[in-house]
Amino acid sequence: MVMQLLVSVDQLAQVAIVGVAYLLRLTDTCPSADETISSYVGRGQLRGARWAAIVAPAIDGLFVLLGEAPGHCRRNVESAFLGLPPKP
């Protein structure tokens, strides 16, 4: 239950951040309530967005410190949008 709560807070933060950027026309991507910050950043990486190349290593590094394998953002895109099972 705690993990689900943390994911929902992450999704809310993503909608708030990307929503403001969308309203200010800083991005053409409309926010999705089902997407986490990591997944949004991972999709930015796949599109070649320069901002994502800067942000992703920071997020990935945080999750490495928490014991996860490198590539957190990209793995979230693969499991959420490409239908691939999550990798450990």
C-alpha positions in Angstrom: 0.0 0.0 0.0 2.8 2.4 0.8 4.3 1.8 -2.7 1.0 2.6 -4.3 0.7 5.8 -2.4 4.2 6.9 -3.4 3.4 6.1 -7.1 0.2 8.2 -6.9 2.1 11.1 -5.4 4.6 10.8 -8.2 1.8 10.7 -10.8 0.2 13.8 -9.2 3.5 15.7 -9.3 4.0 14.7 -13.0 0.5 16.0 -13.9 1.2 19.3 -12.0 4.6 19.9 -13.5 3.8 18.9 -17.0 0.4 20.5 -16.8 1.9 23.9 -16.0 4.5 23.5 -18.7 1.7 22.5 -21.2 -0.4 25.5 -20.2 2.6 27.8 -20.7 3.2 26.1 -24.0 6.7 24.9 -22.9 5.8 21.4 -24.1 3.4 19.9 -26.6 2.8 16.8 -24.5 -0.4 16.8 -22.6 0.1 15.3 -19.1 -1.3 11.8 -18.3 -2.6 10.9 -14.9 -1.3 7.4 -15.4 2.3 8.4 -16.0 5.1 8.9 -13.5 7.8 11.5 -13.7 10.3 8.8 -14.5 8.2 7.5 -17.4 7.7 11.0 -18.8 11.5 11.7 -18.6 12.2 8.3 -20.2 9.9 9.1 -23.1 11.8 12.4 -23.5 15.0 10.4 -23.7 13.6 8.2 -26.4 12.6 11.3 -28.4 16.1 12.8 -28.0 15.0 15.7 -25.9 18.0 17.6 -24.5 16.2 18.4 -21.1 15.6 14.6 -20.6 19.3 13.9 -21.2 20.1 16.2 -18.3 17.3 15.1 -16.0 17.4 11.3 -16.5 20.8 10.7 -15.1 19.8 12.5 -11.9 16.7 10.4 -11.5 18.5 7.2 -12.5 21.3 8.0 -10.0 18.8 8.4 -7.2 17.2 5.0 -7.9 20.7 3.4 -8.1 21.3 4.8 -4.6 18.0 3.1 -3.5 19.3 -0.2 -4.9 17.8 -0.4 -8.3 19.7 -1.1 -11.5 20.7 1.8 -13.8 18.3 2.9 -16.5 15.2 3.5 -14.3 13.5 6.1 -16.6 13.8 4.0 -19.7 12.6 0.8 -18.0 9.5 2.7 -16.8 8.7 3.6 -20.4 9.2 0.1 -21.6 6.9 -1.4 -19.0 4.2 1.4 -19.1 4.0 2.1 -22.9 5.6 -0.7 -24.8 3.9 -3.5 -22.9 7.1 -5.1 -21.8 7.3 -6.7 -18.3 9.2 -4.7 -15.7 12.8 -5.6 -15.3 14.4 -6.0 -11.9 
